Structures are given as C-alpha cells and as structure tokens.
Amino acid sequence: MTDSSEGPAPVLGSLPASPRPVAKRAITPRAGSAHARIMSVGACRPRQVVTNADICASIDSTDEWIRERSGIESRRMAPPDVSMIDMAAAAGLDALTRAGLPAEEIGAVLVATSTHLRPTPSAAAVVAHRMGAVPAAAMDVAAGCAGFCHAVALGGDLVKGGTARHVLVIGAEKLSVFLDPADRSTAFLFADGAGAAVIGPSDSPQIGPTVWGSDGSQADVITTRASWLQYREEAGASWPYVTMQGQSVFRWAVFAMAKVAQAALDAAGVSAADLVAFVPHQANLRIIEALGKKLGLADHVVIARDVVTAGNTSAASVPLAIDALLAEQAAGGPQVSGGLALLFGFGAGLSYAAQVVELP
Ligand SMILES: CC(C)(COP(=O)(O)OP(=O)(O)OC[C@H]1O[C@@H](n2cnc3c(N)ncnc32)[C@H](O)[C@@H]1OP(=O)(O)O)[C@@H](O)C(=O)NCCC(=O)NCCS
C-alpha cells in the first residue's frame, strides 16, 4: 500500500536533458502610423427636450433645486421608437461625413455604452453594419461614463499599432430606459444622446498618453438596482434601474479625480495654461466647476458646460460636449479647433480615463 502523504514522484529528473528547439518563422509585424489624431466629431441629440418642470411631475423637487445642485436646466430624451443603436449610428454617420471619409474606410468601430439592451451581439457590430462600415471589427466598451475616453485611448493605439487605419469611436446611451422617474437622486440627472469621433493617422502627436484606471471596491456607488438574473428570478425584484450614492460620487469626482486630470496634463508634457478647452464628463456642473478650479484653469480656457441643456449622458457626454464647443465656435464663439483640450471621463466602475487631444 502506498502512503498518499508521499505525493507524486518528482518529475524534474525525467525531463529530457536538452529539449529540441521548435522550428519557427519570424512573425511579420504590421507597421502603424507614427501618431494618431481625432479627425472629426459627430453628434445625435434626441429632439425631445425634457424640462426640470417635467421631471418634477414625478419627484418631490423644484427647478431651483435641480439647477443649484446639478446646473441642469433641461435634457434630451429619446422617444420609444428611437434606440441607443439608432442614436449611435446617427452620430457615427455625422462624424464620418464631417471627416469626409467613406464608411468602408473604417477598420474598427468601438461603441462605449452602458445601455445596450442585449448581452449579444455587440451594439458595435449592428452599428457598423447600419453605417456600411463592413467588415470593420466591432466591439463595445463598458466603462460607464468614462467609456468614450477609454475608446479614444484604444482607437489611438489601434491606429498607431497598425491594427486599423481609421477607427470610429462612439459614446451612446439611452439612459431613460434605466431611470426610475420617481428616484430623486437620479431622475433629474441622466439623459439620452450619442457622440462620435473618427480617429485616423497623423504626422504629429495629436492624442496624448491616456491616464486611466478603476476601483471596483466602489462598484456599488453607481450600479443598477437588480441584476438581470435577480430581475428574472426574485419575486418583486425591480427592473435594473440605475442607482447612485450621490455624495460618494461627488467626493470621489472632486477630490480623487483632480489628480488624474493633472496626471494626464503631465503625461502629455503640457500645463493647464496650454489648453484651449477642458472637456470633462458632463456629470454635473458643480463637479465640472470644482475640477476646473482645482486644475487652476486660466480664464482663456473654455470649460465645456453642455450638461446645462444635455443632462448627464454618461459615455456620450464628452463627444457631445466637444460637438457643442465646435458649434459655439461656428456661431462666433471662442476658437477651439486646432487647440489642445483635456478630455476626462469618470464614473461607474468606478473608472476613469483622461487624455490631452488636439481638437479637430
Ligand atoms: C445628487 C446630488 C445633486 C444630491 O445632492 P446632495 O446635496 O448630495 O443631496 P442629499 O442626498 O445629501 O440630500 C440633501 C437634501 O436634499 C434633498 N433632496 C435629495 N434629492 C432631492 C431632489 N431631487 N430634489 C429636492 N431635494 C432633494 C434631500 O432630501 C435632503 O434634504 P434634507 O437636508 O432636508 O434631509 C449630489 O450628491 C451630486 O451632485 N452627486 C454627484 C452626482 C453625479 O454627478 N453623478 C454622476 C456621476 S457619473
């Protein structure tokens, strides 16, 4: 009988003295572009304007309270027959038109979203097909409100690595599907929309290094009330409405995130004074202004404040805010095209990503 405590016989002694090397051929690498740039942005804003008075029909609140605490005066919400995918494709086509690039030239489509309604297939594959961006690689990026800045990082690196020559990055959300109209902490905040950017090759660095990260220990701070499985299996389980611990998010965004914004400036080798614009996630005007103060932004730096009329559109908010700055420029506002902007997404995960880019 064998004593099992002895364990298996040592195997080292049975290895061949000198293993024969495997014959192999060197892999051909693919050369990418030295640098990448944002060639254009596009937007899709649902037509329906929802005022604070409309929101207050379902919650005990006032227009004054909502403006004071969030800066939001109105937001856009899509009707039942317009989906997140419809908005993503519309924003993507707008960006392609503005870049003057045919859809077939797109090598990859990345859709940053938290409101895709099916686990499979990806929203990106459907969006790519709708736009005629076939056979582009297509995938979704789930990084909450930081999703678009994650996708910009990935898109820039795909172009530089030679995996795709042009990448269409889209942030799209139909948050109204996941908003409990009776929840006082979220009903006034979140909204619908989509924004997009075409990323392509460049002779000079126009997308700076990304500073990004996550903290899953705070996963519960912005989440949904139930999982899909709980919704299906548990009696009385809620639809997975978005829930948020407002004060925790506020503290994290203002205190921890200011350091990340500064780190992105440092990584790009620029200072706050070199910026023409600061385009943070349009979470809430108080957070945006507190971050601007912490960065010590000079008066000439335009701070994106699209949240006032767009609400918080999560992954769509940064490209929508760039689109708004370009629209203001076209209407005689400050010149931002060709200048440096700090893009900064942060939110559920918790997750964050920031980079300095040259605006198209
Ligand atoms: C959501 C937020 C505006 C709430 O403000 P707050 O000051 O933290 O609110 P509190 O929950 O502490 O409540 C403070 C008071 O306002 C009241 N209140 C809460 N929601 C209200 C509403 N929608 N309308 C009116 N009053 C409200 C509370 O009842 C409480 O009243 P009390 O002092 O009499 O008890 C704030 O926490 C915030 O901006 N958080 C960040 C949210 C964000 O940007 N999320 C996006 C991240 S991607």
The ligand as a MOL file (V3000), in Angstrom:
LIG
                    3D

  0  0  0     0  0            999 V3000
M  V30 BEGIN CTAB
M  V30 COUNTS 48 50 0 0 0
M  V30 BEGIN ATOM
M  V30 1 C -27.1340 64.0260 -6.4960 0
M  V30 2 C -26.7580 65.2770 -5.7250 0
M  V30 3 C -27.0950 66.5140 -6.5510 0
M  V30 4 C -27.6090 65.2950 -4.4560 0
M  V30 5 O -27.2130 66.4030 -3.6710 0
M  V30 6 P -26.8620 66.1800 -2.1460 0
M  V30 7 O -26.6200 67.5010 -1.5830 0
M  V30 8 O -25.7850 65.1540 -2.0470 0
M  V30 9 O -28.2420 65.5810 -1.6490 0
M  V30 10 P -28.5390 64.6720 -0.3960 0
M  V30 11 O -28.9000 63.3130 -0.9210 0
M  V30 12 O -27.4620 64.7420 0.6340 0
M  V30 13 O -29.7860 65.3780 0.1700 0
M  V30 14 C -29.7180 66.7220 0.6650 0
M  V30 15 C -31.1130 67.2310 0.8330 0
M  V30 16 O -31.7150 67.3890 -0.4570 0
M  V30 17 C -32.9170 66.6000 -0.5270 0
M  V30 18 N -33.0180 66.0960 -1.8790 0
M  V30 19 C -32.4220 64.9990 -2.4060 0
M  V30 20 N -32.7740 64.8920 -3.6940 0
M  V30 21 C -33.5750 65.9280 -3.9770 0
M  V30 22 C -34.2180 66.3590 -5.1380 0
M  V30 23 N -34.1130 65.7070 -6.3220 0
M  V30 24 N -34.9520 67.4930 -5.0900 0
M  V30 25 C -35.0660 68.1700 -3.9430 0
M  V30 26 N -34.4680 67.8290 -2.7970 0
M  V30 27 C -33.7260 66.7120 -2.8300 0
M  V30 28 C -32.7590 65.5170 0.4960 0
M  V30 29 O -33.9970 65.0460 0.9440 0
M  V30 30 C -32.0220 66.2480 1.5940 0
M  V30 31 O -32.9340 67.0240 2.3210 0
M  V30 32 P -32.7410 67.2430 3.9200 0
M  V30 33 O -31.4420 68.0170 4.0460 0
M  V30 34 O -33.9440 68.0420 4.2940 0
M  V30 35 O -32.6740 65.8940 4.5030 0
M  V30 36 C -25.2560 65.2910 -5.3490 0
M  V30 37 O -24.9640 64.2720 -4.4410 0
M  V30 38 C -24.3690 65.1390 -6.5370 0
M  V30 39 O -24.2530 66.0410 -7.3360 0
M  V30 40 N -23.6870 63.9770 -6.6560 0
M  V30 41 C -22.9010 63.6480 -7.7980 0
M  V30 42 C -23.8060 63.0800 -8.8470 0
M  V30 43 C -23.1600 62.8800 -10.1620 0
M  V30 44 O -22.5710 63.7630 -10.7200 0
M  V30 45 N -23.2950 61.6950 -10.7040 0
M  V30 46 C -22.8200 61.3790 -11.9790 0
M  V30 47 C -21.5850 60.6080 -11.8670 0
M  V30 48 S -21.2080 59.9050 -13.4010 0
M  V30 END ATOM
M  V30 BEGIN BOND
M  V30 1 1 1 2
M  V30 2 1 2 3
M  V30 3 1 2 4
M  V30 4 1 2 36
M  V30 5 1 4 5
M  V30 6 1 5 6
M  V30 7 2 6 7
M  V30 8 1 6 8
M  V30 9 1 6 9
M  V30 10 1 9 10
M  V30 11 2 10 11
M  V30 12 1 10 12
M  V30 13 1 10 13
M  V30 14 1 13 14
M  V30 15 1 14 15
M  V30 16 1 15 16
M  V30 17 1 15 30
M  V30 18 1 16 17
M  V30 19 1 17 18
M  V30 20 1 17 28
M  V30 21 1 18 19
M  V30 22 1 18 27
M  V30 23 2 19 20
M  V30 24 1 20 21
M  V30 25 1 21 22
M  V30 26 2 21 27
M  V30 27 1 22 23
M  V30 28 2 22 24
M  V30 29 1 24 25
M  V30 30 2 25 26
M  V30 31 1 26 27
M  V30 32 1 28 29
M  V30 33 1 28 30
M  V30 34 1 30 31
M  V30 35 1 31 32
M  V30 36 2 32 33
M  V30 37 1 32 34
M  V30 38 1 32 35
M  V30 39 1 36 37
M  V30 40 1 36 38
M  V30 41 2 38 39
M  V30 42 1 38 40
M  V30 43 1 40 41
M  V30 44 1 41 42
M  V30 45 1 42 43
M  V30 46 2 43 44
M  V30 47 1 43 45
M  V30 48 1 45 46
M  V30 49 1 46 47
M  V30 50 1 47 48
M  V30 END BOND
M  V30 END CTAB
M  END
